Every structure is written in C-alpha cells, then in structure tokens.
C-alpha cells in the first residue's frame, strides 16, 4: 500500500500543479491575449462626455503618453494608445514591463474597452531586455512548462493589472 502511494503521489502532485496553473484568468482570442468588455452606463450620457472622460483616464493612468502613441478620434468616439505597467516578480529586484495596445470606443450611454498585442520585457541580469510576445510564454506555462519560476507571478500580475485597469476606467466613466 505504501509503495503504491509513493507511485501515485507524484502524479497527483503534478496534476494539482497543472490544475493550479490554469486558474489564472487571462482571456484569449485566436491564440492571442485579448481583454474586451462592453459597458452600458446611463443612456443619457452623450458620446462626447464619455470621450472626454476616457481621454482624461488614459492620460492619468499613463502619464507618459507623450512617449507613447495616443490617437483620439472624437468624431468616431475612438481612443487608441499603448499602455505599460510594471510587474515585480521577485524579491531580488527582477521585474517585467508589460506593453499592450488599448482601444476605447465610446458611444451614447456606454463604451467598449479592448486590450491586445501584449509584449513582455524582462528586467533582470542575464536576460535580453527586448520586448517579446507574451503568448508563447503563456502557452508553455499552461502546458506545464514554465520558462521561469517567476512565471506564476508574471501571469497573475497581468491578470490583476488588467482587471484593475478596467475597473479604474469604469470608475472614471461613471463619475458625475
């Protein structure tokens, strides 16, 4: 009985570890990281008011927009730009910059937020400091083949930061 337990236990632990990996909620569309959510607010809110709020939010949350592409089309109600956030992955100072495209489309009474084209840039010694697509790393992680011990922290950081970003935009859009 004890020998059987020793044979089964490692398999069970591996299965548990793989199961925990998939619990990080990073949405995908056509094999790419893809966050999108539509919000319906007060139907009386006009597109131009929501446009100004979304633009204000973007400039507040990403104050270095002068260095980042930002396009605003008031007539179509579309704001496109690039977001960047930092994810600290280790106590030794390692972190990642996560860069992604944002599109906010406003209309009377609501808006849609989309974040796509995610690129990670590790800041740690011994690793290239170039941006690369996150999807390859995310795929391997979900298959139980993490690239680094920091991957869990990195992917949890992406999910938490994007969720917080969407919530902060929602708060700005609901303001009176």
C-alpha atoms as an extended CHARMM CRD file, in Angstrom:
* protein
*
       176  EXT
         1         1  UNK       CA              0.0000000000        0.0000000000        0.0000000000  PROA      1               0.0000000000
         2         2  UNK       CA              2.7840000000        2.4440000000        0.9440000000  PROA      2               0.0000000000
         3         3  UNK       CA              4.6660000000        1.6840000000       -2.3140000000  PROA      3               0.0000000000
         4         4  UNK       CA              1.5270000000        2.2830000000       -4.3380000000  PROA      4               0.0000000000
         5         5  UNK       CA              1.0500000000        5.6110000000       -2.5860000000  PROA      5               0.0000000000
         6         6  UNK       CA              4.6350000000        6.6250000000       -3.4270000000  PROA      6               0.0000000000
         7         7  UNK       CA              3.9780000000        5.8490000000       -7.0970000000  PROA      7               0.0000000000
         8         8  UNK       CA              0.6490000000        7.6890000000       -7.2490000000  PROA      8               0.0000000000
         9         9  UNK       CA              1.5780000000       10.7040000000       -5.0890000000  PROA      9               0.0000000000
        10        10  UNK       CA              3.9980000000       12.3720000000       -7.5860000000  PROA      10              0.0000000000
        11        11  UNK       CA              1.4120000000       12.0150000000      -10.3540000000  PROA      11              0.0000000000
        12        12  UNK       CA             -1.2570000000       13.5590000000       -8.1250000000  PROA      12              0.0000000000
        13        13  UNK       CA              1.0280000000       16.4740000000       -7.1870000000  PROA      13              0.0000000000
        14        14  UNK       CA              1.8440000000       17.1350000000      -10.8650000000  PROA      14              0.0000000000
        15        15  UNK       CA             -1.8450000000       17.0630000000      -11.7470000000  PROA      15              0.0000000000
        16        16  UNK       CA             -2.5930000000       19.5110000000       -8.9450000000  PROA      16              0.0000000000
        17        17  UNK       CA              0.1870000000       21.8630000000      -10.0670000000  PROA      17              0.0000000000
        18        18  UNK       CA             -1.0510000000       21.8600000000      -13.6660000000  PROA      18              0.0000000000
        19        19  UNK       CA             -4.6040000000       22.4390000000      -12.4460000000  PROA      19              0.0000000000
        20        20  UNK       CA             -3.4890000000       25.4750000000      -10.4590000000  PROA      20              0.0000000000
        21        21  UNK       CA             -1.6990000000       26.9230000000      -13.4790000000  PROA      21              0.0000000000
        22        22  UNK       CA             -4.9210000000       27.1250000000      -15.4700000000  PROA      22              0.0000000000
        23        23  UNK       CA             -6.7090000000       29.0980000000      -12.7120000000  PROA      23              0.0000000000
        24        24  UNK       CA             -5.0520000000       32.3440000000      -13.7750000000  PROA      24              0.0000000000
        25        25  UNK       CA             -7.6750000000       34.1030000000      -15.8700000000  PROA      25              0.0000000000
        26        26  UNK       CA             -6.0820000000       35.5770000000      -18.9670000000  PROA      26              0.0000000000
        27        27  UNK       CA             -8.6070000000       35.6400000000      -21.8090000000  PROA      27              0.0000000000
        28        28  UNK       CA             -7.5630000000       34.5690000000      -25.2910000000  PROA      28              0.0000000000
        29        29  UNK       CA             -8.9880000000       35.1380000000      -28.7650000000  PROA      29              0.0000000000
        30        30  UNK       CA             -7.4980000000       33.4190000000      -31.8030000000  PROA      30              0.0000000000
        31        31  UNK       CA             -4.4350000000       32.4190000000      -29.7840000000  PROA      31              0.0000000000
        32        32  UNK       CA             -3.7140000000       35.9440000000      -28.5490000000  PROA      32              0.0000000000
        33        33  UNK       CA             -4.1590000000       37.5560000000      -25.1380000000  PROA      33              0.0000000000
        34        34  UNK       CA             -7.3250000000       39.5760000000      -25.6060000000  PROA      34              0.0000000000
        35        35  UNK       CA             -9.2230000000       41.5670000000      -22.9780000000  PROA      35              0.0000000000
        36        36  UNK       CA            -12.5270000000       43.0450000000      -24.0680000000  PROA      36              0.0000000000
        37        37  UNK       CA            -15.5530000000       44.2360000000      -22.1640000000  PROA      37              0.0000000000
        38        38  UNK       CA            -18.5200000000       46.3940000000      -23.1030000000  PROA      38              0.0000000000
        39        39  UNK       CA            -20.1550000000       48.6300000000      -20.5240000000  PROA      39              0.0000000000
        40        40  UNK       CA            -23.6200000000       50.1030000000      -20.6150000000  PROA      40              0.0000000000
        41        41  UNK       CA            -23.9310000000       53.1720000000      -18.4380000000  PROA      41              0.0000000000
        42        42  UNK       CA            -26.6200000000       55.7950000000      -18.0910000000  PROA      42              0.0000000000
        43        43  UNK       CA            -28.2980000000       56.0270000000      -21.5320000000  PROA      43              0.0000000000
        44        44  UNK       CA            -28.4570000000       59.8150000000      -21.1330000000  PROA      44              0.0000000000
        45        45  UNK       CA            -24.6460000000       60.1020000000      -21.1850000000  PROA      45              0.0000000000
        46        46  UNK       CA            -23.5880000000       61.5340000000      -24.5230000000  PROA      46              0.0000000000
        47        47  UNK       CA            -20.6560000000       60.2240000000      -26.5550000000  PROA      47              0.0000000000
        48        48  UNK       CA            -18.6760000000       63.4620000000      -26.2740000000  PROA      48              0.0000000000
        49        49  UNK       CA            -18.8950000000       63.4200000000      -22.4450000000  PROA      49              0.0000000000
        50        50  UNK       CA            -17.7470000000       59.7920000000      -22.2980000000  PROA      50              0.0000000000
        51        51  UNK       CA            -14.9890000000       60.5390000000      -24.8040000000  PROA      51              0.0000000000
        52        52  UNK       CA            -13.6070000000       63.3090000000      -22.5760000000  PROA      52              0.0000000000
        53        53  UNK       CA            -13.7480000000       61.0370000000      -19.5320000000  PROA      53              0.0000000000
        54        54  UNK       CA            -11.9660000000       58.1950000000      -21.3310000000  PROA      54              0.0000000000
        55        55  UNK       CA             -9.2760000000       60.5370000000      -22.6240000000  PROA      55              0.0000000000
        56        56  UNK       CA             -8.7780000000       62.0060000000      -19.1410000000  PROA      56              0.0000000000
        57        57  UNK       CA             -8.4900000000       58.4790000000      -17.6880000000  PROA      57              0.0000000000
        58        58  UNK       CA             -5.9300000000       57.4620000000      -20.2950000000  PROA      58              0.0000000000
        59        59  UNK       CA             -3.7520000000       60.4830000000      -19.6360000000  PROA      59              0.0000000000
        60        60  UNK       CA             -3.9920000000       59.9760000000      -15.8440000000  PROA      60              0.0000000000
        61        61  UNK       CA             -3.2680000000       56.2460000000      -15.8770000000  PROA      61              0.0000000000
        62        62  UNK       CA             -0.5000000000       56.5650000000      -18.4660000000  PROA      62              0.0000000000
        63        63  UNK       CA              1.0620000000       59.9730000000      -17.7730000000  PROA      63              0.0000000000
        64        64  UNK       CA              3.9260000000       59.3510000000      -20.1990000000  PROA      64              0.0000000000
        65        65  UNK       CA              1.5500000000       59.4620000000      -23.1810000000  PROA      65              0.0000000000
        66        66  UNK       CA              3.9010000000       61.9090000000      -24.9000000000  PROA      66              0.0000000000
        67        67  UNK       CA              6.2990000000       58.9950000000      -25.3100000000  PROA      67              0.0000000000
        68        68  UNK       CA              3.5020000000       56.5850000000      -26.1800000000  PROA      68              0.0000000000
        69        69  UNK       CA              1.3180000000       56.5540000000      -29.2510000000  PROA      69              0.0000000000
        70        70  UNK       CA             -2.0870000000       58.0100000000      -28.4560000000  PROA      70              0.0000000000
        71        71  UNK       CA             -4.7040000000       58.7230000000      -31.0770000000  PROA      71              0.0000000000
        72        72  UNK       CA             -8.1000000000       60.1700000000      -30.3020000000  PROA      72              0.0000000000
        73        73  UNK       CA            -10.8610000000       60.4620000000      -32.8530000000  PROA      73              0.0000000000
        74        74  UNK       CA            -13.6510000000       62.4830000000      -31.3280000000  PROA      74              0.0000000000
        75        75  UNK       CA            -15.9160000000       62.0550000000      -34.3490000000  PROA      75              0.0000000000
        76        76  UNK       CA            -15.7970000000       58.2350000000      -34.1390000000  PROA      76              0.0000000000
        77        77  UNK       CA            -15.5140000000       58.0730000000      -30.3510000000  PROA      77              0.0000000000
        78        78  UNK       CA            -12.3170000000       56.0070000000      -30.5070000000  PROA      78              0.0000000000
        79        79  UNK       CA             -9.1840000000       56.3630000000      -28.4330000000  PROA      79              0.0000000000
        80        80  UNK       CA             -6.2320000000       54.1290000000      -29.2370000000  PROA      80              0.0000000000
        81        81  UNK       CA             -2.9730000000       54.0150000000      -27.4170000000  PROA      81              0.0000000000
        82        82  UNK       CA             -0.3520000000       51.9520000000      -25.6990000000  PROA      82              0.0000000000
        83        83  UNK       CA             -0.3770000000       51.0260000000      -22.0540000000  PROA      83              0.0000000000
        84        84  UNK       CA              2.5830000000       49.9110000000      -20.0000000000  PROA      84              0.0000000000
        85        85  UNK       CA              2.7090000000       48.5600000000      -16.4950000000  PROA      85              0.0000000000
        86        86  UNK       CA              5.4180000000       47.0820000000      -14.3160000000  PROA      86              0.0000000000
        87        87  UNK       CA              5.1160000000       43.6730000000      -12.6760000000  PROA      87              0.0000000000
        88        88  UNK       CA              7.5890000000       42.8980000000       -9.8920000000  PROA      88              0.0000000000
        89        89  UNK       CA              8.2890000000       39.1690000000       -9.9940000000  PROA      89              0.0000000000
        90        90  UNK       CA             10.9750000000       38.5870000000       -7.3730000000  PROA      90              0.0000000000
        91        91  UNK       CA             12.3970000000       39.9560000000       -4.1500000000  PROA      91              0.0000000000
        92        92  UNK       CA             15.8000000000       40.2940000000       -5.8320000000  PROA      92              0.0000000000
        93        93  UNK       CA             14.6240000000       43.2030000000       -7.9780000000  PROA      93              0.0000000000
        94        94  UNK       CA             13.5380000000       41.3270000000      -11.1080000000  PROA      94              0.0000000000
        95        95  UNK       CA             10.5320000000       42.7950000000      -12.8630000000  PROA      95              0.0000000000
        96        96  UNK       CA              8.8300000000       42.9540000000      -16.2330000000  PROA      96              0.0000000000
        97        97  UNK       CA              7.3860000000       45.7650000000      -18.2680000000  PROA      97              0.0000000000
        98        98  UNK       CA              4.1490000000       44.7070000000      -19.9230000000  PROA      98              0.0000000000
        99        99  UNK       CA              3.2250000000       46.7290000000      -23.0210000000  PROA      99              0.0000000000
       100       100  UNK       CA             -0.1320000000       46.3740000000      -24.7520000000  PROA      100             0.0000000000
       101       101  UNK       CA             -2.4680000000       48.1500000000      -27.1310000000  PROA      101             0.0000000000
       102       102  UNK       CA             -5.6460000000       49.7730000000      -25.8400000000  PROA      102             0.0000000000
       103       103  UNK       CA             -8.7380000000       50.7370000000      -27.7880000000  PROA      103             0.0000000000
       104       104  UNK       CA            -11.6340000000       52.5100000000      -26.1060000000  PROA      104             0.0000000000
       105       105  UNK       CA            -14.7430000000       53.0230000000      -28.2210000000  PROA      105             0.0000000000
       106       106  UNK       CA            -17.3800000000       55.2770000000      -26.6980000000  PROA      106             0.0000000000
       107       107  UNK       CA            -20.9790000000       55.7060000000      -27.7630000000  PROA      107             0.0000000000
       108       108  UNK       CA            -24.0320000000       57.3110000000      -26.2430000000  PROA      108             0.0000000000
       109       109  UNK       CA            -24.6060000000       55.5640000000      -22.9360000000  PROA      109             0.0000000000
       110       110  UNK       CA            -21.5770000000       53.2660000000      -22.9090000000  PROA      110             0.0000000000
       111       111  UNK       CA            -18.2140000000       52.1450000000      -24.1520000000  PROA      111             0.0000000000
       112       112  UNK       CA            -16.0570000000       49.1320000000      -25.0150000000  PROA      112             0.0000000000
       113       113  UNK       CA            -12.5440000000       48.5570000000      -23.6650000000  PROA      113             0.0000000000
       114       114  UNK       CA            -10.1390000000       46.3060000000      -25.5760000000  PROA      114             0.0000000000
       115       115  UNK       CA             -6.5330000000       45.4210000000      -24.7240000000  PROA      115             0.0000000000
       116       116  UNK       CA             -4.4570000000       43.3700000000      -27.1750000000  PROA      116             0.0000000000
       117       117  UNK       CA             -0.9290000000       42.8840000000      -28.5040000000  PROA      117             0.0000000000
       118       118  UNK       CA              0.7640000000       42.0850000000      -25.1920000000  PROA      118             0.0000000000
       119       119  UNK       CA              4.5600000000       42.2030000000      -25.0660000000  PROA      119             0.0000000000
       120       120  UNK       CA              6.7680000000       41.4710000000      -22.0670000000  PROA      120             0.0000000000
       121       121  UNK       CA             10.1980000000       42.8880000000      -21.3650000000  PROA      121             0.0000000000
       122       122  UNK       CA             12.1890000000       41.2580000000      -18.5590000000  PROA      122             0.0000000000
       123       123  UNK       CA             14.4320000000       43.4720000000      -16.4690000000  PROA      123             0.0000000000
       124       124  UNK       CA             16.8990000000       41.1210000000      -14.8400000000  PROA      124             0.0000000000
       125       125  UNK       CA             20.5220000000       40.2340000000      -15.3100000000  PROA      125             0.0000000000
       126       126  UNK       CA             21.3700000000       37.5820000000      -17.8560000000  PROA      126             0.0000000000
       127       127  UNK       CA             18.1990000000       38.0360000000      -19.9140000000  PROA      127             0.0000000000
       128       128  UNK       CA             17.7180000000       40.0290000000      -23.0980000000  PROA      128             0.0000000000
       129       129  UNK       CA             15.9280000000       43.2760000000      -22.3910000000  PROA      129             0.0000000000
       130       130  UNK       CA             13.8690000000       43.2070000000      -25.5710000000  PROA      130             0.0000000000
       131       131  UNK       CA             10.0890000000       43.0920000000      -25.8440000000  PROA      131             0.0000000000
       132       132  UNK       CA              8.6100000000       39.7800000000      -26.9720000000  PROA      132             0.0000000000
       133       133  UNK       CA              5.0920000000       38.4640000000      -27.4190000000  PROA      133             0.0000000000
       134       134  UNK       CA              3.6260000000       37.0140000000      -24.2550000000  PROA      134             0.0000000000
       135       135  UNK       CA              1.5750000000       34.3170000000      -25.9830000000  PROA      135             0.0000000000
       136       136  UNK       CA              4.4480000000       31.8340000000      -26.4500000000  PROA      136             0.0000000000
       137       137  UNK       CA              5.3370000000       32.0190000000      -22.7860000000  PROA      137             0.0000000000
       138       138  UNK       CA              1.6730000000       31.8200000000      -21.7350000000  PROA      138             0.0000000000
       139       139  UNK       CA              1.1390000000       28.7490000000      -23.9580000000  PROA      139             0.0000000000
       140       140  UNK       CA              4.1140000000       26.9160000000      -22.4600000000  PROA      140             0.0000000000
       141       141  UNK       CA              3.0300000000       27.8780000000      -18.9460000000  PROA      141             0.0000000000
       142       142  UNK       CA             -0.4520000000       26.4700000000      -19.4820000000  PROA      142             0.0000000000
       143       143  UNK       CA              1.1170000000       23.2550000000      -20.7890000000  PROA      143             0.0000000000
       144       144  UNK       CA              3.0440000000       22.8970000000      -17.5150000000  PROA      144             0.0000000000
       145       145  UNK       CA              6.3440000000       24.1040000000      -18.9990000000  PROA      145             0.0000000000
       146       146  UNK       CA              7.0730000000       27.4710000000      -17.3810000000  PROA      146             0.0000000000
       147       147  UNK       CA             10.0740000000       29.3850000000      -18.6700000000  PROA      147             0.0000000000
       148       148  UNK       CA             10.9550000000       30.6640000000      -15.2000000000  PROA      148             0.0000000000
       149       149  UNK       CA              9.9800000000       30.2820000000      -11.5510000000  PROA      149             0.0000000000
       150       150  UNK       CA              8.6610000000       33.8500000000      -11.8730000000  PROA      150             0.0000000000
       151       151  UNK       CA              6.0310000000       32.9280000000      -14.4820000000  PROA      151             0.0000000000
       152       152  UNK       CA              3.2030000000       32.4250000000      -11.9970000000  PROA      152             0.0000000000
       153       153  UNK       CA              3.8170000000       35.8710000000      -10.5170000000  PROA      153             0.0000000000
       154       154  UNK       CA              4.0900000000       37.3860000000      -14.0050000000  PROA      154             0.0000000000
       155       155  UNK       CA              0.7990000000       35.9410000000      -15.2380000000  PROA      155             0.0000000000
       156       156  UNK       CA             -1.0530000000       36.7270000000      -12.0330000000  PROA      156             0.0000000000
       157       157  UNK       CA              0.3210000000       40.2630000000      -12.3760000000  PROA      157             0.0000000000
       158       158  UNK       CA             -1.0450000000       40.5780000000      -15.9060000000  PROA      158             0.0000000000
       159       159  UNK       CA             -4.4970000000       39.3890000000      -14.8400000000  PROA      159             0.0000000000
       160       160  UNK       CA             -4.5760000000       41.6240000000      -11.7450000000  PROA      160             0.0000000000
       161       161  UNK       CA             -3.2770000000       44.7210000000      -13.5360000000  PROA      161             0.0000000000
       162       162  UNK       CA             -5.6950000000       44.4120000000      -16.4600000000  PROA      162             0.0000000000
       163       163  UNK       CA             -8.6320000000       43.8470000000      -14.1170000000  PROA      163             0.0000000000
       164       164  UNK       CA             -7.6250000000       46.8920000000      -12.0470000000  PROA      164             0.0000000000
       165       165  UNK       CA             -7.1370000000       48.9530000000      -15.2030000000  PROA      165             0.0000000000
       166       166  UNK       CA            -10.6140000000       48.1290000000      -16.4740000000  PROA      166             0.0000000000
       167       167  UNK       CA            -12.1020000000       48.9020000000      -13.0370000000  PROA      167             0.0000000000
       168       168  UNK       CA            -10.3570000000       52.2870000000      -12.8650000000  PROA      168             0.0000000000
       169       169  UNK       CA            -11.6930000000       53.1970000000      -16.3190000000  PROA      169             0.0000000000
       170       170  UNK       CA            -15.1710000000       52.1220000000      -15.2620000000  PROA      170             0.0000000000
       171       171  UNK       CA            -14.9400000000       54.3450000000      -12.1600000000  PROA      171             0.0000000000
       172       172  UNK       CA            -13.8550000000       57.3110000000      -14.3170000000  PROA      172             0.0000000000
       173       173  UNK       CA            -16.6470000000       56.7420000000      -16.8080000000  PROA      173             0.0000000000
       174       174  UNK       CA            -19.3200000000       56.5840000000      -14.0750000000  PROA      174             0.0000000000
       175       175  UNK       CA            -18.2170000000       59.8510000000      -12.4230000000  PROA      175             0.0000000000
       176       176  UNK       CA            -20.7550000000       62.6410000000      -12.2220000000  PROA      176             0.0000000000
